[in-house]
């Protein structure tokens, strides 16, 4: 299978006539897997039961260096939850999601018959992407910003939009500081390298990770890609590229949880996903610049600079208009289902 064929397989969901409940739920899970996750780890497992779908963390796909407390992992589960709920409503089901904190935690989505509601956010699921390219720098209208802010707000989670150049530059200083600290950490570099897919064949075989196509890097055999990455991934050039990309954006969005716990991390993921889908519906691109919330040594000062009296800054996203990038891949549903339920 070629990369383009794998992209088509990933992002085209067969909406055939509903069969048994299990097949119906499998389609909803397909939509859930189109959500973003840190390093495209796809750190989720799905289980089905009568009238409900469970979304659980796959801790074998942790990224303990960049995400030591699993914050991003649970936010990724929130992104998948939002996709699943939107898809359920589009197919005539009422979806109620509940985070259950016992053990490793899980989200249980209860599904009952309801009115079909194919919203613009649902329609955007198969087009959304984290677009890792320069944007065109044009500002968004007040109406667009209001729609993004409304989509990105939730239960105990707010979104702070930075659109003034002075505010963006202040945030950029923290982004670059944290990026430097990460790139100077050998463990961070090793972990990132493990999730890079340096060529199409590797990306298609694995169905996960950061493909060269999606990140705008040339293809190479893994041995050569690792050599080039180790030789060229340095703070100075990476910071220059990162600064250019942030300055090309219309603004930054910072998602903030009122309480620093797993339930709110999941909610932050749901809020980000709605924001990203609303942006997609408006023709607006977005990409994460999470460095200042990932680096624990930088995060408190970053929060103070934002004027936050409490809570945790969860995610940082740049947004603006620009061209699409090649799409990333996902593993088939059968590989993310609980054993015996595929």
Residue pairs with C-beta under 8 A, 6 or more apart in sequence:
1 9
1 204
2 200
2 204
3 200
3 203
3 204
3 211
3 213
3 326
3 329
6 203
6 204
6 207
6 329
7 326
7 327
7 329
10 34
10 207
10 327
10 328
10 329
10 330
11 34
11 126
11 327
12 126
13 27
13 30
13 31
13 34
13 126
14 27
15 27
18 24
18 91
21 50
22 48
24 91
25 48
25 53
25 111
26 333
27 87
27 91
28 53
28 84
28 87
28 88
28 91
28 111
29 46
29 48
29 53
29 84
29 333
29 336
29 337
30 333
31 83
31 84
31 86
31 87
31 125
32 44
32 46
32 55
32 80
32 81
32 83
32 84
32 87
33 42
33 44
33 80
33 330
33 331
33 333
33 336
34 83
34 125
34 126
34 128
34 330
35 76
35 79
35 80
35 82
35 83
35 273
36 76
36 79
36 128
36 130
36 273
36 276
37 43
37 44
37 72
37 73
37 76
37 79
37 80
38 63
38 66
38 67
38 72
38 73
38 76
39 63
39 66
39 192
39 195
39 209
39 210
40 195
40 208
40 209
40 210
40 214
40 328
40 329
41 61
41 62
41 63
41 73
41 76
41 195
41 208
41 209
42 58
42 61
42 208
42 330
42 331
42 336
43 57
43 58
43 59
43 61
43 62
43 73
43 76
43 77
44 55
44 56
44 57
44 58
44 76
44 77
44 80
44 336
45 55
45 56
45 57
45 58
45 336
45 337
45 338
46 53
46 54
46 55
46 56
46 333
46 336
46 337
46 338
46 341
47 53
47 54
47 56
47 337
47 338
47 341
48 54
48 337
48 341
51 110
51 111
51 112
52 108
52 109
52 110
52 111
53 84
53 108
53 109
53 111
54 106
54 107
54 108
54 109
54 338
55 77
55 80
55 81
55 84
55 106
55 107
55 108
55 109
56 77
56 104
56 105
56 106
56 107
56 338
57 70
57 73
57 74
57 77
57 104
57 105
57 106
58 336
59 70
59 73
59 104
61 73
62 70
62 73
63 72
63 73
63 191
63 195
64 191
65 185
65 187
65 188
65 190
65 191
66 72
66 182
66 188
66 191
66 192
66 294
67 73
67 294
68 296
70 262
71 265
71 314
72 290
72 294
74 105
74 262
74 265
74 266
74 269
75 265
75 266
75 268
75 269
75 272
75 314
75 315
76 269
77 107
77 266
77 269
78 107
78 265
78 266
78 267
78 268
78 269
78 270
78 271
78 272
78 273
79 269
79 270
79 272
79 273
80 269
81 97
81 107
81 109
81 266
81 269
81 270
82 269
82 270
82 273
82 274
82 277
83 125
83 273
84 95
84 97
84 109
85 95
85 97
85 109
86 119
86 121
86 122
86 125
86 277
87 122
87 125
88 94
88 95
88 109
88 111
89 95
89 114
89 116
89 117
89 119
89 122
90 116
90 117
90 118
90 119
90 122
91 116
92 113
92 114
92 115
92 116
93 111
93 112
93 113
93 114
94 111
94 112
94 113
94 114
94 115
95 109
95 110
95 111
96 109
96 110
96 112
97 107
97 108
97 109
97 110
97 270
98 107
98 108
98 109
98 110
99 105
99 106
99 107
99 262
99 263
99 266
99 267
100 106
100 107
100 108
101 261
101 262
101 263
105 262
107 266
120 277
120 278
120 281
121 151
121 274
121 277
121 278
121 281
122 277
123 281
124 277
124 278
124 280
124 281
125 277
127 280
128 276
128 277
128 280
129 214
129 280
129 285
129 324
129 325
129 327
129 328
130 214
130 276
130 286
130 287
130 288
130 328
131 285
131 286
131 287
131 322
131 323
131 324
131 325
132 214
132 215
132 216
132 245
132 287
132 325
133 216
133 245
133 285
133 322
133 323
133 325
134 244
134 245
134 248
134 322
135 245
135 248
135 249
135 250
135 285
135 318
135 319
135 320
135 321
135 322
136 248
136 320
136 321
136 322
137 247
137 248
137 249
137 250
137 320
138 250
138 320
138 321
139 163
139 250
139 251
140 148
140 163
140 250
140 251
140 282
140 284
140 319
140 320
140 321
144 282
144 284
145 161
145 163
145 251
147 278
147 282
148 159
148 161
148 253
148 275
148 278
148 279
148 282
148 284
148 319
149 159
149 161
151 271
151 274
151 275
151 277
151 278
152 159
152 253
152 255
152 271
152 272
152 274
152 275
152 278
153 159
153 271
154 267
154 268
154 270
154 271
154 274
155 267
156 257
156 258
156 259
156 264
156 267
157 255
157 256
157 257
157 258
157 264
157 267
157 268
157 270
157 271
157 314
158 255
158 256
158 258
159 253
159 254
159 255
159 256
159 271
159 275
160 253
160 254
160 256
160 306
161 251
161 252
161 253
162 168
162 171
162 251
162 252
162 253
162 254
163 250
163 251
167 252
168 246
168 247
168 249
168 251
168 252
170 305
171 246
171 252
171 254
171 292
171 302
171 305
171 306
171 316
172 243
172 246
172 247
174 291
174 292
174 298
174 301
174 302
174 305
175 242
175 246
175 289
175 291
175 292
175 316
176 239
176 242
176 243
176 291
177 292
177 295
177 298
178 291
178 292
178 294
178 295
178 298
178 302
179 235
179 238
179 239
179 242
179 291
180 235
180 239
181 295
181 297
181 298
182 188
182 291
182 294
182 295
183 189
183 233
183 234
183 235
183 238
184 235
189 230
189 233
193 226
193 229
193 230
195 208
195 209
195 210
196 209
196 210
196 212
196 215
196 225
196 229
197 203
197 206
197 208
197 209
197 210
197 211
197 212
198 212
198 217
198 219
198 220
198 221
198 222
198 224
198 225
198 226
199 212
199 219
199 220
199 221
199 222
199 225
200 211
200 212
200 213
200 219
202 222
203 209
203 211
203 212
203 213
203 329
204 329
206 329
207 329
207 330
207 331
207 332
207 335
208 329
208 330
208 331
210 328
211 326
211 328
211 329
212 218
212 219
212 220
212 225
213 219
213 325
213 326
213 327
213 328
214 325
214 326
214 327
214 328
216 325
220 228
242 289
245 287
245 289
245 318
246 252
246 289
246 318
248 320
248 322
249 318
249 319
249 320
250 284
250 319
250 320
250 321
251 318
251 319
251 320
252 289
252 316
252 317
252 318
252 319
253 275
253 286
253 315
253 316
253 317
253 318
253 319
254 306
254 313
254 315
254 316
254 317
255 268
255 271
255 272
255 275
255 313
255 314
255 315
255 316
255 317
256 306
256 308
256 311
256 312
256 313
256 314
257 264
257 265
257 267
257 268
257 311
257 312
257 314
258 264
258 310
258 311
259 311
260 311
260 312
264 312
264 314
265 314
268 314
268 315
272 314
272 315
272 317
275 286
275 317
276 286
276 317
279 285
279 286
279 319
283 321
284 319
284 320
284 321
285 319
285 320
285 321
285 322
285 324
286 317
286 318
286 319
287 317
287 318
288 315
288 316
288 317
289 316
289 317
289 318
290 315
290 316
291 298
291 316
292 298
292 299
292 302
292 313
292 316
293 299
293 302
293 312
293 313
293 314
293 315
293 316
299 312
299 313
302 313
303 311
303 312
303 313
306 313
333 342
334 342
335 342
